[in-house]
């Protein structure tokens, strides 16, 4: 079942790229006591994700944070090495590049995408959510292949 507005983000351990390599990070570490914008993409370095989705959040990071957001998270079902390299390539230093390599959080949220027809395996649907102290206050899941309801601009209007 897909997570809904008003639900708590499930407890999971994910990875992020640290100075010494991949590091564990829990959903509690990410969301507890904070206002967080989390957006998810089907895959790092893919066209829509690299040309439109992530750049919108990179360009608008200061405005999003000025609206009271503590952390902007970009998540994909990729490993921490890929997410770290993608963040560097996209100048995403203001964002937390979160690796959900085993699809633990994506599956717990009920937002999986079967990309096997494209050779991608199980991935995340494209979505964005606003989370306050671990509770989802807004959830926008893309109904089709574009970047519209989960774009930085759309989320900024909700802050």
Helices and strands as residue ranges (DSSP letters): E 13-18, E 21-26, H 27-31, E 35-41, H 47-48, I 49-53, H 54-59, H 61-66, E 71-76, H 80-89, E 96-99, H 104-109, E 112-114, G 116-118, E 122-124, E 127-132, E 135-141, H 152-158
